[in-house]
């Protein structure tokens, strides 16, 4: 049986299991071990799973995963994100679309706290959405803003998805995080630019707050600024020593978790319930990602043993005559298609063992490709008919916001994200210069 046919059969069986409702790690891990047993016998099949587990347990940067997840949940559960939005409410409410711009700022900081897009969506829908609707913001504008802003969670460090990509692609987590900073800020800036221009042209989409709400004493404004910038201070305490080389990645993650805990204690918000919820959620999310990484390593080992990546490279470049850039674009389009029915981790685990060696063989930088993958999955999250974020938004939005409204709301923001993706593809140094600068020193 040819390698191509074996690859097709493995993907077909995996998709069939996912269609029946099996968990992602269970479907992928089962296909990996079953394929290894059929290809190399009992010893080879059992060794494959054991070797993947040992590789996972020995991967030191994995310790960052529970640290950053705990930091995010402590800041979220202790309602420090509420202070952030109150700060943006006062400081940006005087301009057209100011609260929508502030919501993007909130999402950037929430992303820096948590690293998960679901957390950003939950905070945006529960804190920002009611306030924006109450102040007569256009419902399509605000739902688009919250969905677009929440997508930054898997790009702005500490991105949990980039940790998963680093493990599968065998790339340094620190370089991937640094590579995501400027593309993430650039995309947030493009969102702000679009909101500002759109509300300037059509002020009714984002009306200026009444003067009574903006008439806050300067002392109160400064107090809100200090409270709202606390998460940014925690982020700086965590990331600056890492960038300067004073701490390792794992040590920085521990500093971030400890700083978030102490901030909640000092603000007298570290109750038993907050602590228990944070620990439980940290354990749940960390275990989920560890199972997914374990399954992905086993799945990738089968492809390594088959040499499937080289076979597909030969198919695309030699037999079909496609250029490396055409192959790369086709790969990105496949993520858009898969994003209509899978989340980012499932997409990565399914295709990364095949795509990553192919990207490397085509001569592209794997750090840069990790950022392209992340942006593409952000777009896929918001692409109808079955984008992941669309249904999360529908579940959290009030009844007056219909699914049709949600679909229409994301069209301009998807356009902005495609522009950002094209810019990163044309100018890869936007993603690569910062990690090169830090690690070059």
C-alpha positions, 0 to 999 in steps of 0.5 A, a space after each residue: 500500500 502506498 504512503 499516500 493511500 495510508 495517509 488518506 485512510 488515516 485522515 478518513 478514519 480520524 474525521 469519521 471518529 470526530 464526526 461521531 462525537 469522539 473527543 479530539 485527543 481520543 480520535 487522534 490518539 486511537 488512529 495513531 496507535 492503531 496505524 502503528 500497530 498495523 504498520 509495525 506490529 505489537 512492539 512498534 505500536 506500543 513503543 510509539 505511544 510510550 515514546 510520545 508520553 516520555 517526550 511530553 513528560 520531558 518537555 520542560 517548557 510545558 510547565 509554563 502551560 498551567 502557570 499562565 492558565 492559572 494567572 489568567 483565571 485568577 485575574 478573570 475570577 477576581 474581576 480585575 477585568 471589570 476595572 479594565 473596562 471601567 478605565 476604558 469607559 472613562 478614558 475613551 468614551 469622549 470619541 465616536 466609537 470610543 467604547 468599541 475602541 476601549 473594548 479592543 484594548 480590553 481584549 488585548 489585555 485579556 489576551 495577555 492575561 489568559 492566552 485563550 480566545 474563549 476567555 476573551 469572548 466570555 469577558 467581552 460578552 458579559 462585561 462589554 456587550 451589555 454596556 455597549 448596547 445600553 449606550 445605543 451602539 449598533 448591535 452588528 458593530 459591537 458583536 463584530 468588535 467582541 468576536 474580532 477582539 477575542 480572536 487575539 487571545 491565540 496570538 498575543 502572548 502568552 498564547 496557549 495555542 502557540 505552546 501547542 504548536 511549539 511542541 508539535 513543530 519542535 520550535 522554541 516557545 519563547 521565540 513564537 511568543 515574541 513573534 506574535 507580539 507585533 502581529 497581534 498589536 498590528 491587528 489590534 491597531 487595524 481593528 481600532 483604525 477601522 472602528 474609528 473611521 467607520 464611526 467617524 463616517 457614521 456616528 450613529 454606529 458608535 455614539 459619544 457618551 453623554 457628558 454626564 458620564 464622562 464628567 469624572 474628576 481627574 483624581 477618579 480618572 487617575 485612580 481608575 487608570 492605576 486599577 485598570 493598568 494593574 494587569 499590564 503591570 503584572 504582564 510587564 513584571 513577567 515578560 521584561 525579565 524574560 526578554 532581557 534574559 534574566 529569567 527563563 520562560 518557565 521562571 517568567 511564567 511562575 513570576 506571572 502566576 505569583 504576581 497575579 495571585 498577590 495582586 488579587 490578595 492585595 485587592 482583597 479579592 482572593 476569596 476561597 471560591 476564586 482560588 478554588 475556581 481558578 485551580 479547578 479550571 487550570 487543572 481542567 484546561 492543562 489536562 486537556 492540552 496535555 492529552 491533545 499534545 500526547 495524541 499529536 506527538 503519536 500521530 506525528 510519529 507515524 507520519 515521520 515513520 512513513 515519510 509522508 511529508 516527503 511524498 506529499 512534497 513530491 506530489 505538489 512540487 514535482 508532479 503537480 508543478 506548484 511553487 512553494 508559495 502556491 502550496 503555502 496558500 493552499 495549506 492556509 485555505 485548508 485551515 479556513 475550510 477546517 475552521 468551519 467545523 473544528 477549533 484551533 487545537 483540533 486543526 493544529 493536531 490534525 494537520 500539523 504533523 503533515 504540514 510542519 515538515 512540508 513547510 520546512 522542506 519548502 524552505 519557509 521559516 517555521 516560527 513565521 509559519 506558526 504566526 500565519 497558522 494562528 492568524 488563519 485560524 483566527 479568520 476561520 473562527 469567524 467564517 460562516 457557516 460554522 465558525 467557532 466564535 459565531 456560535 459562542 457569540 450566539 450563545 452569549 448574546 441577548 435574544 435581540 441579536 440574531 444569528 444573521 446579525 452575527 454573521 453580517 457583523 464579522 464581514 468587515 473584521 474578517 476583511 481586516 484580518 485578511 489584510 493583516 495576514 497578507 501583510 505578514 506574508 509579504 513582510 515576514 520580518 514583522 513577526 521575525 525581527 523581535 525574536 531575532 533581536 532578543 535571541 541574537 543578544 
